[in-house]
Amino acid sequence: MCGIVGYMGSSGVASILLSGLKCLEYRGYDSAGIAYINNGKLNVTKSAGKLENLEKLLTADRQSSLAFSGIGHTRWATHGVPNDLNAHPHLNADSSIAIVHNGIIENYAMLKEELESEGYKFNSDTDTEVIVHLLTKEYKKTNSILKAITNSVKKLVGSYALGIISSYQKDTIFAVNHHYSLTLGQGDNEFYLASDIVAVRQYTNKILRLEQSEIAEITQNQVRLYDFNGHETMREFITVDSDPYLINKDGYKHFLLKEIHEQPTILRQTIGKYMVHPNAKINFNQNNEPLTNAHTQEKSAGVHLSKNDIMGIENILIIACGTAYHAGMIGKYYLEQLCNVPVNVEIASEVRGRNLLVNEKSLVIAVSQSGETADTIAALSEAKRKGAYTLGITNRADSHLSRISSNLIITECGVEVSVAATKTYIAQVVSFLLFALYLAEERGSLTTSYINNLKLELHSLPALVETVLANETYIKEASIKYADAQDMVFIGRGINYPTALEGALKLKELSYIHASGYAAGELKHGPIAVLDSLVPVVTILMPGSVYDKTLSNAQEARARNAQMIAVACSDDEKAHKYFDTVLEVPPVDELLSPILAVIPLQLFSYFISDYLGKDVDQPRNLAKSVTVE
Ligand code: F6R
């Protein structure tokens, strides 16, 4: 959450910082700003709202293009509303020190009281501002920015990353990382700083990631690293040889639409990677790669559980947030159904502060697209402390989650730019299915013929997703008919209950229409009270063990005059008879149905959002990487 960039070199700082911030805008877009030094003077330009507002200000500010060092920030508001005053960078009273900050300072209220009693005047409602005043106070005592930093970090509680610039040391910018993520990039007599490697990789493939509690002192010619006691540490920049993280819309109107259309390819790649052909055993370690690639510092995917470990697993806990939590709910279904092992799935933030009942016989699976979600990381760390086996499922090999997971499945979807998750969701779901099949094969919990049939179906899944996408024009017309709804209800049962939750989540985050997902059988236990002719009810009506019961629950909604929408198979006559709108998918095995059923729901939300003129790729109030608890 929030993004930091920095530059120290000999090119105009404004365009470099802006370009970095564009890559990080997914982390928050409530406000943006930069601080730079020109002619020995520290200047700050910032603005509430999206990056384009800052861009306009900078175009009019010629000085910013003449400066060669600076820091920048894009904000997702935690403390204080998104306005100009709360936007970063924050300056001290005499404009000699400016900082940008990610994370939360948990003891900021106490520090603020202390600083105010000493005469420091606060201009914003942020927790960040305490840091700039603390640095000022410590600088007055030590006459050194580095010492001011090492003294200040001892007083700060929380996880955070900082960028610092000061007119007291004009030729330097500082970066501070404490249980967050900051990456440095090295060019020719220039250095880049960013919260995400993506923003640095556009300029250089020589990178260095800051350790958990580390300070970087960056001048034009060198970077010096220090621990929080001020002792210098030595590490080299490494060359990242992977492809640059390319970000473009490929002609699509929005990243979201592009990412929805990438799903068949992603399924093909993921399935093909771990299941070379339908008769082959599933293998998560086919390249025998070392778990951590020393060259790139990125962790390679791999499941390193021995047969004994696998046979000894007595229970599984899945932890995740948001869309990843919905993937985890489907994962529970797969693991219980195919491997006969009890599985719990928990919202990661709900695990905090509880007695986590896992032990050496437990496997804890953390699912996170970004691999940086603070609650998920904290819950997994706690499980690790208790001795559980750990498995991370993430799209980012370079993430915090990857570093702390003993076993790792990388979903390899490429960067997901749109804030709403789509392609990473189906990759998480299919990864769960592959992992469940892998465990089932190892534990011998299913017959070979059952497994082989399922693998065969899985092999043909990407083509089925393509047929749903080919129906896009119809889905568009069908969707926008419901664009004036104020509320929508999504229902599903069994393996498609999570699909209903995900459908509702996508609709509300993309269109801002209020939507709730329910287990279809729960409708009559309360939610049915909200139904009338103005409320569309979307039923996930896929063939399988719960088809009849789901249809009966939908009839209960129909009897209350609700507008009836179904996601159902193309050959389902009952669906065509009882529902006003049918979003069709091809017939498929029940276990694979969540992967197909979610596709028309993604498009449904996309088209409504676009029709309503909403900000599809960056919905209001959201951020892609949720690094605060
Ligand atoms: C919804 C969405 C969020 C994320 C959630 C967890 O479209 O993207 O609900 O799924 O914030 O994020 P990750 O997966 O990065 O842990």
Residues whose N, C-alpha, C, O or C-beta is under 5 A from the ligand:
A	BS01	F6R	C321 G322 T323 A324 V367 S368 Q369 S370 G371 T373 V419 A420 A421 K624 V626
